[in-house]
Amino acid sequence: LQVSQEAFRRALNGAEGQELRSGFEQLVKSRKEQVDRGLPLAALKISAKATDNIVRAVCLQAERVRLPPRERFRPASDEEPCGPKIAVLIAGRIVVEFAEEGREVLTLDPGAVFGEGLLADAGATLRASLDSEFYRLRSSELLAASRSEGKPPSWFYEFRLLEKETMDK
């Protein structure tokens, strides 16, 4: 589906365009704040700094997900078109459970870094037990950004270690 620039402008300026414009404005504002704060990387106990351009590039691409208590979220399979995703919990508490059985297998606290694909393949879902906030990173974007200066920054290895520690629980 191709939409011309003129058709897009008409839609934005039309009767229902205000809601669309408001949504775009909120998204831009949210992403600017996310990048300024270096979220999610600067929230972890690693050496990533919000002022680092590589950190900023990764944070710009991160998708923020908020889950109120008892709400569920299905992790993405590594086979989805965007490829593998890595999630970073920065606030709240999330319980990993097998959907069909409702059996809790793991509790994740802020600082947890986990691959969604492994959980999706096991048929697990995420359930917030507190107001929770996590970010989803495309693995390919994380790798590309980490190699943008020739060699990965030190925080990249620290990040991978956190991911391994979470998945070893």
N, C-alpha and C positions, 0 to 999 in steps of 0.2 A: 504494500500500500504506500503510495507516494502522496504526500500532502505538500502542496505548494506553500511558499512563504506567505503569499497573499491569503490563501484559505486559512492558514493558521492564525494570521492577524485578525481575520474576520471572526473566527471562533473566539479568540480572546476578547474581542471588543463587542461580541454579541451579548444577548440577554443572559446567557449562563456563563459568560466569560469571566465574570468577577470571581466566581468560586475557583475556576481554573487558575486565574492570575494569583489569587490568594495562596493556593496550594504551591505554585511555583516559587512565590516569594518566601514562603515558609521553608521550603526545601533549600533554597539558596542560603537563607539565614542560618538554618540548622547546620548545613555543611560548612559554612564559614566558621561558625563556633566550634564545630568538631575539629577542623583543621587548626584553628588557633590554639585549642587546648591539647592538640596532639592525640586525640582519641581514635582508637583505643590504646595505641602503643605506649604513650606517655603515662597512662594509668597503671601500667604494669611495673613490677619491681625489676626493671631492666634499665639499661643505660640510654634508652631512646628519649630524645628531647624534642619538645614541640617546635623548637626553632630549627631543627634539622630538616633540610629540604627533602631528603628521602623519606623521613617520617611523615612529613606533610603530604607527600605524594601518595603514600599508602593510606593515610587517614582520609584523604579526599575521596578515595574509592570505597571506603568501608561503609557498609549498610548498617544503620542503627536499628535495633529491634528492642522494643519495650514490651515486657510481659507483666500484666498485673497478676496477683496471686491466683492460683488455680488454672490459669490459662495455659494451653498446650501449644507446642510448636514442633513441627516435623522437620528434622534436619534434612538437608539436601544430599542426594546421592552424588557421588563423584562422577556419575555418568551423565549428569545434566549438562545442557549446552555450555554453561559457563565454567564447567569443570569443577574440581575439588574446592571446597570452601573450608576455611578455618574460622572458628568462632572464638571470641574473647569476651568473657564475662567480666564486667566492670562494677556491677552493683547488684545486690540482691542475693538470691539463692535459687538454684535450679536443681530439680531432681530429674535424673535420667531414669526412665522406666520403660519396661516392655509394654507396649500399647495394649496388646490383646489380653495380657495377664494382669496389667496394672501393678506389676511387681517393681518396686524401687530397687535399682541396682547401684546407684551412685548419686552422691550429692555434690554439686559443684558450687564453690564459693568464689567471690571476686578474686580475679587473678588467674582463673582457670582458662586454659587455652586448649581447644580440642578440635579435631577434624570431624566435620559433620558426616562425611561419607561412611566412616566406620560405624557410627551410631545408626545411620539410615540403613545400612546393609544388615545390621542386627535387628532391625524392626523397632528400634527405640524411639521414644518421643521425649521431648523436654517439657517439664511442667514447672512453672514458677511457684515456689512456696512463699516467696516475698515479692514485693515489687522489684522487678529485675530489669536490667539493661545489659544487652550484649551487642557486639558488633560482628559482622560477617565480612571476612576478607576473601577475595578470590586468591587461591594459592598462586596462580600464574602471575597475578599483579604483584604479589608480595615478592616472588622470586625475581621478577623483572626489575622492580625498584631496588632490590638488594644488590643487584649486579650493575646498576647504572654507573657506578664509579669504578668499575673494574673488579673490585673485591667487596664482598659483603661487609657491612659495618658490624662492629662487635655486638650491637643489640640484636642483630639477626640470629646469631648463635644462641644468645640468651633467650630469645623468643622461642626458638626451636626446643631448647631445653625445658622451658615451661610447658610446651605442648607435650613433650615426652613424659614429664612428671605427671601431668593430668591424666594422660592415657594409661599410665602404669598403675593408676589407683585401682 
